[in-house]
Amino acid sequence: MKPSDLVKGLVVAATTCALVYGGGAQATGAEDGDDAPDAPAVFVDNDPNGTAQDVPAEYQQYRIRDYLVNLIEGAGKGSDITIASYRFDDQKVANALVKKIEDDDVKVRVIVDAEHAGKKPYKYVEKAVDGRTSWIKNCGDLGKSDGNKHTSCIGDHIMHNKFYLFSKTRGQSNVVVQTSSNLSDHSGPKMWNTAFTAMGDDGKWLYDKYQEYFFDLSTEEKRADQYQHFIDEHGPVSNAKYKMYVSPRKESSSNVTFANILKSVKCDGNTSGGTNDKEHRTIVRVAAAQIAKGGGAAVAAELWRLDNEGCYVDVVGTDVSQAKDGPLRGGLLRAPTGKFHGPEVREFSKNQCGTHEKNILIDGNYAGNGDQKVVFTGSHNLNRKSPWHNDDVILRITDADVHEKFKDHFFKIRAAAAVTWQTSKFDTYDPDDLKFNC
Protein backbone atom coordinates (compact mmCIF):
# COMPACT_ATOMS: atom_id res chain seq x y z
CA MET A 1 0.00 0.00 0.00
CA LYS A 2 1.27 3.47 -0.91
CA PRO A 3 1.51 6.10 1.86
CA SER A 4 -0.86 8.32 -0.13
CA ASP A 5 -3.47 5.55 -0.21
CA LEU A 6 -3.07 5.03 3.52
CA VAL A 7 -3.69 8.70 4.27
CA LYS A 8 -6.76 8.65 2.05
CA GLY A 9 -7.99 5.60 3.92
CA LEU A 10 -7.57 7.36 7.22
CA VAL A 11 -9.80 10.23 6.13
CA VAL A 12 -12.53 8.18 4.52
CA ALA A 13 -15.91 9.09 6.00
CA ALA A 14 -17.77 6.26 7.67
CA THR A 15 -20.44 6.32 5.00
CA THR A 16 -21.47 4.08 2.15
CA CYS A 17 -20.18 6.60 -0.37
CA ALA A 18 -16.64 6.26 1.06
CA LEU A 19 -16.10 9.97 0.60
CA VAL A 20 -12.51 11.15 0.91
CA TYR A 21 -12.47 14.61 2.42
CA GLY A 22 -10.37 17.07 0.52
CA GLY A 23 -9.69 14.52 -2.20
CA GLY A 24 -12.73 13.48 -4.17
CA ALA A 25 -11.53 9.96 -5.00
CA GLN A 26 -12.58 6.80 -3.25
CA ALA A 27 -10.11 4.79 -1.22
CA THR A 28 -9.99 2.19 1.52
CA GLY A 29 -7.79 2.06 4.59
CA ALA A 30 -5.19 -0.55 5.41
CA GLU A 31 -6.50 -3.79 6.82
CA ASP A 32 -5.69 -4.77 10.39
CA GLY A 33 -2.86 -7.06 9.34
CA ASP A 34 -1.23 -4.76 6.79
CA ASP A 35 2.28 -3.59 7.50
CA ALA A 36 1.61 -0.04 6.41
CA PRO A 37 4.43 2.47 5.98
CA ASP A 38 4.61 5.51 8.20
CA ALA A 39 2.17 8.20 7.08
CA PRO A 40 2.30 11.98 7.33
CA ALA A 41 0.11 13.89 9.75
CA VAL A 42 -3.55 14.29 8.80
CA PHE A 43 -5.60 17.49 9.04
CA VAL A 44 -9.40 17.37 9.01
CA ASP A 45 -11.80 20.28 9.37
CA ASN A 46 -15.54 20.73 9.21
CA ASP A 47 -17.69 23.39 7.59
CA PRO A 48 -20.97 23.94 9.47
CA ASN A 49 -22.45 25.71 6.45
CA GLY A 50 -21.68 22.95 3.96
CA THR A 51 -20.71 25.43 1.26
CA ALA A 52 -18.42 23.38 -1.00
CA GLN A 53 -20.08 22.48 -4.27
CA ASP A 54 -18.71 18.95 -4.68
CA VAL A 55 -19.41 17.63 -1.17
CA PRO A 56 -22.87 17.17 0.40
CA ALA A 57 -23.45 19.61 3.26
CA GLU A 58 -23.99 16.91 5.89
CA TYR A 59 -20.62 15.33 5.15
CA GLN A 60 -18.86 18.69 5.54
CA GLN A 61 -20.58 19.33 8.87
CA TYR A 62 -19.92 15.87 10.30
CA ARG A 63 -16.58 15.05 8.76
CA ILE A 64 -14.61 15.26 12.01
CA ARG A 65 -17.18 13.04 13.74
CA ASP A 66 -17.24 10.62 10.80
CA TYR A 67 -13.45 10.64 10.67
CA LEU A 68 -13.34 9.57 14.33
CA VAL A 69 -15.93 6.85 13.68
CA ASN A 70 -13.82 5.59 10.78
CA LEU A 71 -10.78 5.31 13.06
CA ILE A 72 -12.84 3.52 15.72
CA GLU A 73 -14.17 1.06 13.14
CA GLY A 74 -10.63 0.46 11.90
CA ALA A 75 -9.16 -0.38 15.32
CA GLY A 76 -7.32 -3.71 15.21
CA LYS A 77 -8.45 -6.73 17.21
CA GLY A 78 -7.17 -6.58 20.77
CA SER A 79 -6.01 -2.98 20.38
CA ASP A 80 -6.71 -0.02 22.68
CA ILE A 81 -8.89 3.05 22.19
CA THR A 82 -8.46 5.86 24.72
CA ILE A 83 -10.79 8.89 24.73
CA ALA A 84 -11.09 12.04 26.84
CA SER A 85 -14.16 13.97 25.70
CA TYR A 86 -15.86 16.90 27.38
CA ARG A 87 -19.19 16.08 25.71
CA PHE A 88 -20.46 12.58 24.96
CA ASP A 89 -23.75 12.97 23.14
CA ASP A 90 -23.17 11.31 19.77
CA GLN A 91 -24.89 7.97 19.25
CA LYS A 92 -22.92 7.12 16.12
CA VAL A 93 -19.65 7.26 18.07
CA ALA A 94 -21.20 5.24 20.91
CA ASN A 95 -22.45 2.59 18.45
CA ALA A 96 -19.01 2.25 16.88
CA LEU A 97 -17.34 1.87 20.28
CA VAL A 98 -19.80 -0.77 21.46
CA LYS A 99 -19.37 -2.77 18.28
CA LYS A 100 -15.58 -2.81 18.66
CA ILE A 101 -15.90 -3.82 22.33
CA GLU A 102 -18.29 -6.68 21.59
CA ASP A 103 -16.98 -7.95 18.24
CA ASP A 104 -13.22 -7.38 18.25
CA ASP A 105 -12.27 -7.41 21.92
CA VAL A 106 -10.93 -3.86 21.64
CA LYS A 107 -10.17 -2.32 25.02
CA VAL A 108 -11.99 1.00 25.22
CA ARG A 109 -11.36 3.57 27.97
CA VAL A 110 -13.38 6.77 28.01
CA ILE A 111 -13.39 9.76 30.37
CA VAL A 112 -16.25 12.24 30.11
CA ASP A 113 -17.14 15.41 31.99
CA ALA A 114 -19.69 14.55 34.68
CA GLU A 115 -22.40 16.69 33.09
CA HIS A 116 -22.77 14.18 30.25
CA ALA A 117 -22.86 11.01 32.36
CA GLY A 118 -26.64 10.86 32.01
CA LYS A 119 -26.73 11.06 28.21
CA LYS A 120 -28.06 8.10 26.22
CA PRO A 121 -24.75 7.43 24.35
CA TYR A 122 -22.87 7.35 27.68
CA LYS A 123 -25.38 4.90 29.16
CA TYR A 124 -25.20 2.72 26.04
CA VAL A 125 -21.41 2.35 26.30
CA GLU A 126 -21.63 1.94 30.06
CA LYS A 127 -23.95 -1.04 29.64
CA ALA A 128 -21.67 -2.64 27.02
CA VAL A 129 -18.51 -2.46 29.16
CA ASP A 130 -20.09 -4.19 32.14
CA GLY A 131 -17.92 -7.18 33.08
CA ARG A 132 -15.21 -6.35 30.54
CA THR A 133 -11.79 -4.73 30.71
CA SER A 134 -13.19 -1.70 28.88
CA TRP A 135 -14.66 1.14 30.91
CA ILE A 136 -16.29 4.56 30.74
CA LYS A 137 -16.28 6.98 33.66
CA ASN A 138 -16.85 10.60 34.53
CA CYS A 139 -15.16 13.00 36.87
CA GLY A 140 -16.32 15.49 39.40
CA ASP A 141 -19.02 16.43 41.86
CA LEU A 142 -22.10 18.28 40.61
CA GLY A 143 -23.15 19.28 44.11
CA LYS A 144 -20.99 22.37 44.63
CA SER A 145 -21.91 25.91 43.60
CA ASP A 146 -18.99 28.30 44.05
CA GLY A 147 -18.77 29.56 40.49
CA ASN A 148 -17.04 26.39 39.27
CA LYS A 149 -18.85 23.26 38.10
CA HIS A 150 -16.52 20.72 39.77
CA THR A 151 -17.11 18.21 36.97
CA SER A 152 -13.41 18.00 36.06
CA CYS A 153 -10.88 15.33 36.99
CA ILE A 154 -7.97 17.46 38.20
CA GLY A 155 -9.14 21.07 38.08
CA ASP A 156 -12.22 22.46 39.79
CA HIS A 157 -14.37 23.40 36.78
CA ILE A 158 -14.80 21.07 33.76
CA MET A 159 -13.01 18.17 32.05
CA HIS A 160 -12.75 20.03 28.74
CA ASN A 161 -10.43 17.71 26.75
CA LYS A 162 -11.11 16.39 23.25
CA PHE A 163 -8.46 13.83 22.32
CA TYR A 164 -8.54 10.28 20.91
CA LEU A 165 -5.74 7.71 21.08
CA PHE A 166 -5.56 4.47 19.06
CA SER A 167 -2.83 1.91 19.63
CA LYS A 168 -3.59 0.51 16.17
CA THR A 169 -6.09 1.54 13.52
CA ARG A 170 -6.21 1.42 9.74
CA GLY A 171 -2.77 -0.14 9.62
CA GLN A 172 -1.13 2.56 11.72
CA SER A 173 0.01 2.54 15.35
CA ASN A 174 0.35 5.33 17.94
CA VAL A 175 -2.47 7.38 16.43
CA VAL A 176 -3.22 10.64 18.27
CA VAL A 177 -6.16 12.87 17.32
CA GLN A 178 -6.38 16.29 18.98
CA THR A 179 -9.51 18.20 18.02
CA SER A 180 -11.51 21.23 19.07
CA SER A 181 -14.77 19.47 18.18
CA ASN A 182 -17.12 18.19 20.85
CA LEU A 183 -19.22 15.04 20.62
CA SER A 184 -22.41 17.07 20.66
CA ASP A 185 -24.54 18.70 18.04
CA HIS A 186 -23.89 22.41 18.50
CA SER A 187 -20.16 22.68 19.28
CA GLY A 188 -19.31 19.81 16.96
CA PRO A 189 -20.92 19.83 13.48
CA LYS A 190 -22.71 23.17 13.92
CA MET A 191 -19.48 25.15 14.40
CA TRP A 192 -16.16 25.37 12.55
CA ASN A 193 -13.65 22.93 14.05
CA THR A 194 -10.28 21.36 13.31
CA ALA A 195 -8.68 17.99 14.05
CA PHE A 196 -4.98 17.14 13.85
CA THR A 197 -3.66 13.56 13.73
CA ALA A 198 -0.15 12.23 14.35
CA MET A 199 0.71 8.55 13.88
CA GLY A 200 3.41 5.93 13.46
CA ASP A 201 6.96 6.82 14.43
CA ASP A 202 6.01 10.49 14.30
CA GLY A 203 3.23 9.93 16.82
CA LYS A 204 4.93 7.53 19.24
CA TRP A 205 6.34 10.14 21.65
CA LEU A 206 3.10 12.12 21.56
CA TYR A 207 0.97 9.01 22.07
CA ASP A 208 2.94 8.10 25.21
CA LYS A 209 2.65 11.62 26.65
CA TYR A 210 -1.09 11.75 26.10
CA GLN A 211 -1.41 8.35 27.78
CA GLU A 212 0.48 9.65 30.82
CA TYR A 213 -1.85 12.61 31.03
CA PHE A 214 -4.89 10.35 30.59
CA PHE A 215 -3.68 8.21 33.50
CA ASP A 216 -3.65 11.28 35.74
CA LEU A 217 -7.17 12.19 34.59
CA SER A 218 -8.46 8.69 35.25
CA THR A 219 -6.76 7.75 38.50
CA GLU A 220 -9.18 7.22 41.38
CA GLU A 221 -6.51 7.76 44.01
CA LYS A 222 -6.96 11.47 44.65
CA ARG A 223 -4.18 12.96 46.74
CA ALA A 224 -4.89 15.58 49.37
CA ASP A 225 -2.47 17.82 47.47
CA GLN A 226 -3.56 16.55 44.04
CA TYR A 227 -3.91 19.99 42.49
CA GLN A 228 -0.48 21.26 43.50
CA HIS A 229 1.08 17.87 42.80
CA PHE A 230 -0.27 17.98 39.26
CA ILE A 231 1.06 21.50 38.69
CA ASP A 232 4.49 20.55 40.05
CA GLU A 233 4.77 17.32 38.06
CA HIS A 234 3.27 18.38 34.75
CA GLY A 235 5.08 21.28 33.26
CA PRO A 236 5.19 21.36 29.46
CA VAL A 237 6.92 18.41 27.77
CA SER A 238 8.45 18.58 24.31
CA ASN A 239 10.52 16.97 21.60
CA ALA A 240 11.78 18.43 18.32
CA LYS A 241 8.33 18.64 16.71
CA TYR A 242 5.75 18.69 19.49
CA LYS A 243 5.18 20.40 22.79
CA MET A 244 2.29 19.56 25.11
CA TYR A 245 0.95 21.98 27.71
CA VAL A 246 -1.70 20.82 30.19
CA SER A 247 -4.08 22.64 32.51
CA PRO A 248 -4.92 23.61 35.17
CA ARG A 249 -2.06 25.85 36.24
CA LYS A 250 -1.76 27.92 39.39
CA GLU A 251 -3.98 31.01 39.05
CA SER A 252 -1.81 34.06 38.48
CA SER A 253 -1.86 36.97 36.06
CA SER A 254 1.64 35.90 34.98
CA ASN A 255 0.64 32.26 34.46
CA VAL A 256 -1.58 32.39 31.37
CA THR A 257 -0.22 29.77 28.98
CA PHE A 258 -1.30 31.32 25.68
CA ALA A 259 -0.16 34.80 26.79
CA ASN A 260 3.25 33.41 27.76
CA ILE A 261 3.48 31.64 24.41
CA LEU A 262 2.95 34.98 22.65
CA LYS A 263 5.72 36.54 24.73
CA SER A 264 8.14 34.29 22.83
CA VAL A 265 7.17 35.86 19.49
CA LYS A 266 9.32 38.57 17.88
CA CYS A 267 8.23 40.64 14.93
CA ASP A 268 11.55 40.78 13.06
CA GLY A 269 14.43 38.42 12.42
CA ASN A 270 12.91 36.63 9.43
CA THR A 271 14.45 36.27 5.98
CA SER A 272 11.67 34.40 4.17
CA GLY A 273 8.70 33.91 6.51
CA GLY A 274 6.05 36.35 7.65
CA THR A 275 4.67 39.13 5.48
CA ASN A 276 5.34 39.22 1.75
CA ASP A 277 7.47 42.35 1.79
CA LYS A 278 11.11 43.15 2.39
CA GLU A 279 10.53 43.43 6.15
CA HIS A 280 9.16 39.89 6.53
CA ARG A 281 7.23 40.83 9.67
CA THR A 282 6.00 37.88 11.76
CA ILE A 283 2.33 36.99 11.28
CA VAL A 284 0.19 35.81 14.20
CA ARG A 285 -3.18 34.30 13.27
CA VAL A 286 -5.79 33.50 15.93
CA ALA A 287 -8.98 31.46 15.45
CA ALA A 288 -10.80 31.38 18.78
CA ALA A 289 -14.18 30.43 20.16
CA GLN A 290 -13.58 32.98 22.90
CA ILE A 291 -11.31 35.80 23.94
CA ALA A 292 -12.89 36.56 27.26
CA LYS A 293 -11.95 37.73 30.77
CA GLY A 294 -8.87 36.90 32.81
CA GLY A 295 -6.66 34.79 30.58
CA GLY A 296 -8.35 36.17 27.47
CA ALA A 297 -7.56 39.73 28.50
CA ALA A 298 -3.90 38.79 28.94
CA VAL A 299 -3.87 37.20 25.49
CA ALA A 300 -5.55 40.27 23.94
CA ALA A 301 -2.93 42.51 25.55
CA GLU A 302 -0.11 40.43 24.06
CA LEU A 303 -1.73 40.43 20.61
CA TRP A 304 -2.09 44.21 20.70
CA ARG A 305 1.52 44.58 21.86
CA LEU A 306 2.80 42.38 19.06
CA ASP A 307 0.87 44.31 16.43
CA ASN A 308 2.07 47.59 17.88
CA GLU A 309 5.66 46.31 17.67
CA GLY A 310 5.29 45.42 14.01
CA CYS A 311 3.83 41.92 13.79
CA TYR A 312 0.82 41.38 11.56
CA VAL A 313 -1.94 40.11 13.88
CA ASP A 314 -5.10 38.59 12.41
CA VAL A 315 -7.96 37.46 14.72
CA VAL A 316 -11.22 35.64 13.97
CA GLY A 317 -13.56 34.69 16.81
CA THR A 318 -17.07 33.74 17.83
CA ASP A 319 -17.15 35.58 21.16
CA VAL A 320 -14.37 38.11 21.41
CA SER A 321 -16.01 39.95 24.30
CA GLN A 322 -17.73 43.09 23.12
CA ALA A 323 -17.85 44.64 26.60
CA LYS A 324 -16.52 48.20 26.60
CA ASP A 325 -13.68 47.33 28.96
CA GLY A 326 -13.26 43.74 27.77
CA PRO A 327 -10.50 42.10 25.71
CA LEU A 328 -11.94 43.45 22.45
CA ARG A 329 -12.48 47.18 23.02
CA GLY A 330 -10.09 47.49 25.96
CA GLY A 331 -7.43 45.36 24.29
CA LEU A 332 -7.52 44.46 20.62
CA LEU A 333 -9.18 47.71 19.54
CA ARG A 334 -7.00 50.10 21.51
CA ALA A 335 -5.44 52.82 19.38
CA PRO A 336 -1.90 51.82 18.42
CA THR A 337 0.98 54.03 19.54
CA GLY A 338 3.29 53.13 16.66
CA LYS A 339 2.96 53.22 12.88
CA PHE A 340 0.77 50.12 12.57
CA HIS A 341 -3.03 50.03 12.43
CA GLY A 342 -3.80 47.53 15.21
CA PRO A 343 -4.84 43.86 14.96
CA GLU A 344 -7.21 42.69 12.26
CA VAL A 345 -10.35 41.60 14.15
CA ARG A 346 -13.32 39.74 12.68
CA GLU A 347 -16.20 38.08 14.46
CA PHE A 348 -19.11 35.82 13.62
CA SER A 349 -22.51 37.42 14.10
CA LYS A 350 -24.91 35.91 16.62
CA ASN A 351 -26.98 34.23 13.92
CA GLN A 352 -23.99 32.57 12.24
CA CYS A 353 -22.36 29.20 12.82
CA GLY A 354 -19.21 30.44 14.52
CA THR A 355 -15.82 28.90 15.14
CA HIS A 356 -15.21 26.61 18.11
CA GLU A 357 -11.45 26.46 17.55
CA LYS A 358 -8.59 27.31 19.88
CA ASN A 359 -5.81 27.81 17.32
CA ILE A 360 -2.88 30.23 17.16
CA LEU A 361 -0.56 30.13 14.14
CA ILE A 362 2.90 31.69 14.12
CA ASP A 363 4.55 32.45 10.78
CA GLY A 364 7.90 34.04 11.60
CA ASN A 365 10.13 34.50 14.64
CA TYR A 366 9.27 32.24 17.56
CA ALA A 367 11.39 31.25 20.58
CA GLY A 368 14.44 33.01 19.20
CA ASN A 369 14.32 31.43 15.74
CA GLY A 370 13.19 33.20 12.59
CA ASP A 371 11.20 31.78 9.68
CA GLN A 372 9.26 29.33 11.87
CA LYS A 373 5.91 27.76 10.98
CA VAL A 374 4.24 26.83 14.28
CA VAL A 375 0.70 25.77 15.19
CA PHE A 376 -0.89 25.80 18.63
CA THR A 377 -4.13 23.83 18.80
CA GLY A 378 -6.16 21.82 21.33
CA SER A 379 -9.09 22.24 23.70
CA HIS A 380 -7.81 25.25 25.68
CA ASN A 381 -9.97 28.39 25.30
CA LEU A 382 -8.65 31.93 25.55
CA ASN A 383 -10.55 32.71 28.72
CA ARG A 384 -10.27 32.53 32.52
CA LYS A 385 -11.37 28.94 33.11
CA SER A 386 -9.12 27.03 30.71
CA PRO A 387 -5.70 28.02 32.08
CA TRP A 388 -6.57 27.90 35.78
CA HIS A 389 -9.60 25.67 36.36
CA ASN A 390 -10.18 23.22 33.48
CA ASP A 391 -8.60 19.95 32.43
CA ASP A 392 -7.27 21.06 29.03
CA VAL A 393 -4.46 20.56 26.50
CA ILE A 394 -2.58 22.89 24.18
CA LEU A 395 -0.52 21.08 21.54
CA ARG A 396 2.31 22.90 19.76
CA ILE A 397 3.24 21.54 16.33
CA THR A 398 6.39 22.79 14.58
CA ASP A 399 5.83 21.70 11.00
CA ALA A 400 5.55 23.87 7.88
CA ASP A 401 3.13 21.55 6.05
CA VAL A 402 0.78 21.34 9.05
CA HIS A 403 0.94 25.12 9.44
CA GLU A 404 -0.14 25.57 5.81
CA LYS A 405 -3.18 23.32 6.30
CA PHE A 406 -4.26 25.27 9.38
CA LYS A 407 -3.60 28.55 7.54
CA ASP A 408 -5.78 27.54 4.59
CA HIS A 409 -8.56 26.70 7.03
CA PHE A 410 -8.05 30.03 8.80
CA PHE A 411 -8.64 31.87 5.52
CA LYS A 412 -11.92 29.98 5.08
CA ILE A 413 -13.31 30.96 8.46
CA ARG A 414 -12.03 34.52 8.14
CA ALA A 415 -13.99 34.86 4.90
CA ALA A 416 -17.10 33.44 6.60
CA ALA A 417 -17.14 35.84 9.57
CA ALA A 418 -19.76 38.54 9.01
CA VAL A 419 -18.51 41.30 11.32
CA THR A 420 -15.29 43.20 10.72
CA TRP A 421 -14.35 45.24 13.76
CA GLN A 422 -10.99 46.50 12.57
CA THR A 423 -8.99 46.08 9.39
CA SER A 424 -6.24 47.72 7.36
CA LYS A 425 -7.86 46.50 4.15
CA PHE A 426 -10.95 48.70 3.87
CA ASP A 427 -13.16 51.10 5.81
CA THR A 428 -15.51 49.50 8.29
CA TYR A 429 -18.30 50.51 10.68
CA ASP A 430 -18.56 50.00 14.40
CA PRO A 431 -20.56 46.74 14.71
CA ASP A 432 -22.74 48.41 17.35
CA ASP A 433 -24.42 50.11 14.37
CA LEU A 434 -25.04 46.84 12.55
CA LYS A 435 -28.34 44.97 12.94
CA PHE A 436 -28.59 41.20 12.68
CA ASN A 437 -31.68 39.05 12.89
CA CYS A 438 -30.23 37.00 15.75
Secondary structure by P-SEA (a helix, b strand, c coil): ccaaaaaaaaacccccccccccccccccccccccccccccbbbbbbbcccccccccaaaaacaaaaaaaaaaaaccccbbbbbbccccccaaaaaaaaaaaccccbbbbbbbcccccccaaaaaaaaaaccccccccccccccccccccccccccccccbbbbbbbcccccccbbbbbbcccccccccccccbbbbbbccccaaaaaaaaaaaaaaacccccccaaaaaaaaccccccccccccccccccccccccaaaaaaaacccccccccccccccccbbbbbbccccccaaaaaaaaaaaaaaaaccbbbbbbccccccccccccccccccccccccccbbbbbcccccccccbbbbbccccccccbbbbbbbccccccccccccccbbbbbbbcaaaaaaaaaaaaaaaaacccccccccccccccccccccc
